Amino acid sequence: MSGWGVRLGPGKTDKHRVEFSKSDRPPELGEQRGGAILTAESVPETTASPVRRRILFLARRVPFPPDRGDKIATYHILRHLAARHDVEVACLADGASDLANLPEVEQFGVRAFGVPVSKWAARRRAALALMTGRPLSVAALDTGRLRRWIRQRHAAQPFDAVFVYSGNMAQFADSLGDIPRILHFSDLDSRKWAQYARRAGFFQRWIYALEAGRLARYEARVARAFTHSLLCTPNELEDLLEMVPGAPASCLKNGVDLELFQPLTTADKQPGNIVFTGVMDYFPNVDGVIWFAEHVLPLVRERVPGATFTIVGTRPTAAVRALSTREGVEVTGRIPDVRPYLARAEIAVVPLRMARGIQNKLLEAMAMGLPCVAATPAFTGADVECGRDVLVADEVAEFADHCVALLQDEQRRTELGRNAREAVERNYQWSDQLRPLDDLLAKLVTS
């Protein structure tokens, strides 16, 4: 088996332990999220240039390990670019543990530099920005160390282009002069904060609404300033073009590692088990699992008394941890690998009432052949068929009905899981999706 294909080790004490089929084993994988790739339809046909370009790659977090949405995207895009161009990485880091991953990034054959983001310094910068009109989330990340490193490297040997992942990192491309600048928004944070405002308490609602407005103006400004913008779904692209008509922009799709996430037929299923995976201090994830555990799960357990709900993910908030006191709910906290929990579950749920773009938690469960029930915000933008590949519901009773029907019908679970796997194989192969990036660079970066 090529790549990072997996199997459950026979005869092992821990029946859910995962073995890798290659000696160059990847690092421990936590909750996997995210990703972005350019669709073939979104770029004019161009013969990709064989010329190696000097590219600056800017990222919000160290692009390794691929254990959350943005890091999965940057990991795969960086690997693709590094194989074809001379790349230098400039990134922020979520503390010392994230910064410690830089040597792994440099194994791609790139130079990498990172600056840790102090939580307290970020909050102070955001608080000061309240009086300036600047987006708080952009100001929070503004660090002079990263700016200085970028200026020094560009002065020493100018970059041919810059690839920026995440809208709040666009600020660091200001000093690069007149070179092609590609901004991968992933999704539009302004629309996300507007969603938050509709579900938050009074004070938070005011802050979130303020941030949504500021970010909308900021996103429109950087979309005009950058050479090309990338969005992860057609819906996000439409939203950007509504904000900035005629902006040079393309749609990108998320990818999923189909060798890493694949059906494990030897796994022992836990009857009635329902699984959710995600970073558990992220507001939409927290809101979603609380809604499911408090409103949907009780209806499921009335009809399937043995049904259980496993919440898998790092950094669970106090509100999420409190769910473990409810009958049938397990909260794992940080785990080394999410796949054994997906492998043992009978169904996966993605009950996100707030979501932008495509959810990789959904793609990963589908890739492992799990039947999935998702809320509309988590499904919107996915290139899969509702009812055939994924079941979709937003009301409590309908969501519960879908879960019960699947838990009680093994044949239906098998059919939906098989369809799910086939759908991601057709539409979300990283190798297929990333290839048009070469065309985009060849079009924008001239000799």
PECOR-V609135 format. One line per field, one symbol per residue. phi: phi as a letter, one per 40 degrees, with the letter a starting at -180 (. if undefined). psi: psi as a letter, one per 40 degrees, with the letter a starting at -180 (. if undefined). burial: + if it has 9 or more other ideal C-beta (glycine too) atoms within 8 Angstrom, else -. A space follows every 50 residues. Layout:
phi=???
psi=???
burial=???
This chain:
phi=.cgbcbacccgccccbcbbbcbcccccdbcccaghaacccccbdcacccc ccbcbcbbbcbdcaccbadcccccdcccdccccbacbbbbacacgccccc cddcccccgbcbbbbcccdccccccccccdcbgcdccccdccbcdcdccc ccccccadccabbbbgdcccdcccccgcbdbbbccgaccccccccdccbc cdccdccccccccccccccccccccccabbbcadcccccccccbdgccab cbbcbaccccbadbccccccdgcbbbbiccbcdcccdcccdcccbcddcc ccbbdccbbbbbicfccdccdccccccgbbbcgcbcaccdccccccabbb cccbabgcccdcccccccgccbbbcddccdgccbccgcbacbabcdcccc dcccdcccbcccccccccccccccccbbcdccccdcccccccccbcc
psi=hiafiiihhieidheeihiieidghiihhahhiaihihideehihihhhe hhihhhhhidihfiigeiddddddddddddddeeihhhhhiiigadddde eddddeeefihihihihhddddddddddedeeeihdddddehhddddddd ddddddhiidihhhhhdeeddeedeeagihhhhgdcihdddddddddeei iddddddddddddddddddddddddidiihieiddddddddddghehhii hiiiiiheddhihgeeihihhehhihiiheehdddddddddddddddddd dddgdehihhhhiifhiddddddeeihehhhdahidhddddddeidiiig fhehiiaihddddddddefhhihiiddedhehfihhdddihhididdddd dddddddegdddddddddddddddddefhddddededdddddddhi.
burial=---+++++-------+++-+--------+++++++++++--++-----+- --++++++++++++++++++++++++++++++--+-+++++++----++- ++-+++-+-+-++++++----++-++-++----++++++++-+--++-++ +-++----+++++++++++++++--+--+++++++++++++++++++--- ---++-+++-++++++-+++-++--+-++++++--++-+++-++--+-++ ++++++++++++-+--+--+-+++++++++---++++++++++-+++-++ +--+--+++++++++++--++-+--+--+-++--+-++++++++++++++ +++++++++++++++++++++++++-++++++-+-+--+++++----+++ +++++++----++--++++++++++-++++--+++++++++++++--
